[in-house]
Amino acid sequence: MSECEDAIGVNLAALRFAVTDGATEAYGARRWARYLATAWVSKDACEADDAAYAEGIGILARRFETRQPTGPTPWYVEAKARQGSFAALLGLSIAPAAQHWSWEAIAIGDCSLVHLLSEGTQASFPIDDPREFGSHPAEIGTTHFSREFLAPILRREAGVLCTGDVLLLMTDAIAQWYLEHCKTDKMRAGEFDETLLSGPSAFERLVGREREAGRLRNDDVAVLRIGVDPVEEVSPRRTR
Amino acid sequence: MPYSAEISRSNPTCFVIIMDQSGSMADVFGGGEGNHRKADTLADVVNRTLHDLVLRCTKEEIRNYFHVALLGYGSNVGSAFAGSLAGRGMVPISDVGEYPARLEDRSKKVPDGAGGLVEQTVRFPIWVEPHANGSTPMCAALDEATSLLEQWLREHPNCFPPVVLHITDGDSTDGDPKSKGQGIGGMRTSDGPVLVYNCHVSSDRSAKIAYPNNADKLPNDFAKTLFEMSSILPSEFRRTGAELGRQLDEGARGFVFNGDAVELIQFFDIGTRPANLR
């Protein structure tokens, strides 16, 4: 777990949630992934528009860089830090309303949101085909955060939440697995939901089993489950 | 499916780089065009490749996803590492990173984060110095590589198959290397055969032939020998070629003939980028 480079952010008061995935080969990826998730849920990097978001990421990147190790550093740490750090982000905000609550999401890269509607259908964002997951997803970099860089890779989506709906925020490996094995198999999707509700141990067993069977890539996984209960209160459940 | 094993610290893979350091490597590329000696360019490209391999394995520390052997042949045959790694065979990438022979200052343009570039002085590690002496004992070098790989494969039977990158500018002077090269390509792990890539660099202006899938257009027996010693590029490596702007046909071999400096750089880029690090 100490080497996990996926991160989760939850701010219940603000109804803001995030999952992030630090790039495997990047310097300080775990720290950058946590920065991005924390910034999203605390509104430090705001989604209002592309320019505002880029500005927020720029401030975050400078904060990341000023917290590098000080004093003599090996050449490879210096060179790697110069390359910057990278991570994919899925950020979600939920807005209460008298009738139906609404949600808005942004995505850079291949962390994915699945919206399970109480009526039994589901939708996913930004990826809905498991074949679309690749080894070079879009990412937010500490050295690549200008509006011109972010705007073409930043995706937005919005929806309405009803009682009984579930939102799953997932990093790439588990999202790919889900879309491949659960999207069209209601029984399997239900079992997965039960596993999430059962807590971290059950989830770890599932991950181990699916990796062993070669169905799930051996990558870090993070899932955030948000369910809308019958009195329309949103209860987040965190599972890693 | 071959070439799908994950590369991890518990299941690392290795690269074997074999450098021709014979006297003719003192000649410049391309029949006198430019001033770049083949030996200088090769040493520079190998140093850059090792630099990049170390960085790929660097988090806050260096993780041993790779081991590297660096062999040279010319007046001597054996480890081409300089400095404190001199004489060592297969070296974990963490030791490669920790022990360059020296660090030199270089000027580099780095992103400023807002779309621009700023110039910085950076430390660049040197592991191998240019050498150009003696004849071309290619067979002895391939024997040395075989010996290192035999030991590696005994210890890592399930790893992503090792990649051998061989750079030469001329025909072997100690026998026919074909069977030795093919012998290396016949070694295997549970994930597939060892990959042998050959790059011939030239002082002539002859047309270069890069990654052919047949020997029809090769100009002589030496070129055909190197072709036959070269592995077919797995799809993963062909994808890397495509990302570098190079469309490689199915069945393309990891082989370049009459390559120039640019081709040499790309040869290393294609040969050292398996992506399945975990």
Chai-1 contact restraints between the chains, C-beta under 6 A:
chainA,res_idxA,chainB,res_idxB,connection_type,confidence,min_distance_angstrom,max_distance_angstrom,comment,restraint_id
A,T24,B,L277,contact,1.0,0.0,6.0,A-B,restraint_1
A,E25,B,R56,contact,1.0,0.0,6.0,A-B,restraint_2
A,W75,B,L103,contact,1.0,0.0,6.0,A-B,restraint_3
A,W75,B,R123,contact,1.0,0.0,6.0,A-B,restraint_4
A,W75,B,P125,contact,1.0,0.0,6.0,A-B,restraint_5
A,Y76,B,V54,contact,1.0,0.0,6.0,A-B,restraint_6
A,Y76,B,T58,contact,1.0,0.0,6.0,A-B,restraint_7
A,Y76,B,G97,contact,1.0,0.0,6.0,A-B,restraint_8
A,A79,B,L55,contact,1.0,0.0,6.0,A-B,restraint_9
A,K80,B,L55,contact,1.0,0.0,6.0,A-B,restraint_10
A,K80,B,T58,contact,1.0,0.0,6.0,A-B,restraint_11
A,R82,B,V110,contact,1.0,0.0,6.0,A-B,restraint_12
A,S135,B,A275,contact,1.0,0.0,6.0,A-B,restraint_13
A,T143,B,P111,contact,1.0,0.0,6.0,A-B,restraint_14
A,T143,B,G113,contact,1.0,0.0,6.0,A-B,restraint_15
A,S146,B,A114,contact,1.0,0.0,6.0,A-B,restraint_16
A,S146,B,G115,contact,1.0,0.0,6.0,A-B,restraint_17
A,N218,B,E6,contact,1.0,0.0,6.0,A-B,restraint_18
A,N218,B,R278,contact,1.0,0.0,6.0,A-B,restraint_19
